[in-house]
């Protein structure tokens, strides 16, 4: 029975509540991944460590993220999506404060791993909440909400990071998470409604260990391979071990009565094809966003702030175009929109390969704006269609798989493009014996990103629009659709 204080609170529409807390949580989560790169040199100078040791700050977070993503779906179903989401947000926010207070590199790495625990649970549980709150015919609307943190946070990270490091200190790249996280926590605690799935089975410990350790080892190998060298025994060993564990995980999970990763969901043609599109799209797009600032700062000598400002038009492109895509989606369907979007990302990569330090800044801004336009054409229909045939009871499991492949796709993209740059050589020797930036290395990486995106466009053409028909219907008025927004909800 609700307490007297709780009963006086307004009963807000769960679409608004879930959307608000999810966007806030995802914004700080994604921002944290991009903003830290700008702060690493200042952190190294403060702690007196070199670049090789600083890599553990980023890798520790990614490895921790990979361990806990597989468990997120079961935890949300078993203990309640509200409870797990708010716990994850509290862990992430508290760990952010601890990162800002860290006095040694070891402390910072430890607190970053703790951040990864929260981050690994946030995205899948939050996404499951979103797709429970929005029925299939409103999935495009939900995808527009999901695009806000996805588009703005990666572009804002370098700008905000540069300002905070230059004007304050590196500690503030972590403190910036605190007000957003605290407000989202309070708002979610007051207005989110709890949801549990009935009949959740026992925790699949073997599946969790195989998936968590396998993904962690593979993520470490992919993240550290370009820097340490793919021939390093450590990289080879972790990569092979991770792959073996993941193959074993697939074998085991397909035979388990209550698997932690419901791989049988990939038996649905639409879910499998859209996840493949997402993996390739993440690899191509996030790989492009990795190479572009690297070229601007290392080859052109730009500051982090200037680079960030000339990256930010990508967010404007997404926000403006998402309004257009959401309106034409019901008539056009996901197939052609996704293919056009990925082809556009490939074209943007090719255009960036033709630039140099003498290219006017307005050209860079225009290309990044176009990249945002292409991203909206791909991601909004892809996210709307991916869960079109997923049962409400499988929302958490499907979101877990979706988050896992997207994280793997981003790691693959960055690892592959980093390897291309290292293989060609980021620097060349001039006739005077001096080292000079080698633009051919970055151009080769952009062409590789374009190739990945084009493969994704070809996969998108295999999607059948009729499979996503439920998401192409005209949405009913909110008053009539309200009962469908909260299926099988169980009060806290």
RAVENGI-V726975 format. One record per run of one state. SS is the DSSP state (a for helix, b for strand, c for the rest). FROM is the first residue (numbers start at 1). TO is the last residue. If there is no record, write none. Layout:
SS;FROM;TO
SS;FROM;TO
//
This chain:
c;1;3
a;4;7
c;8;13
a;14;47
c;48;50
a;51;79
c;80;80
a;81;101
c;102;104
a;105;133
c;134;135
a;136;167
c;168;171
a;172;191
c;192;204
a;205;228
c;229;232
a;233;253
c;254;262
a;263;267
c;268;268
a;269;299
c;300;303
a;304;309
c;310;312
a;313;332
c;333;333
a;334;353
c;354;360
a;361;386
c;387;391
a;392;424
c;425;426
b;427;429
c;430;434
b;435;437
c;438;438
a;439;460
c;461;464
a;465;471
c;472;477
a;478;486
c;487;492
//
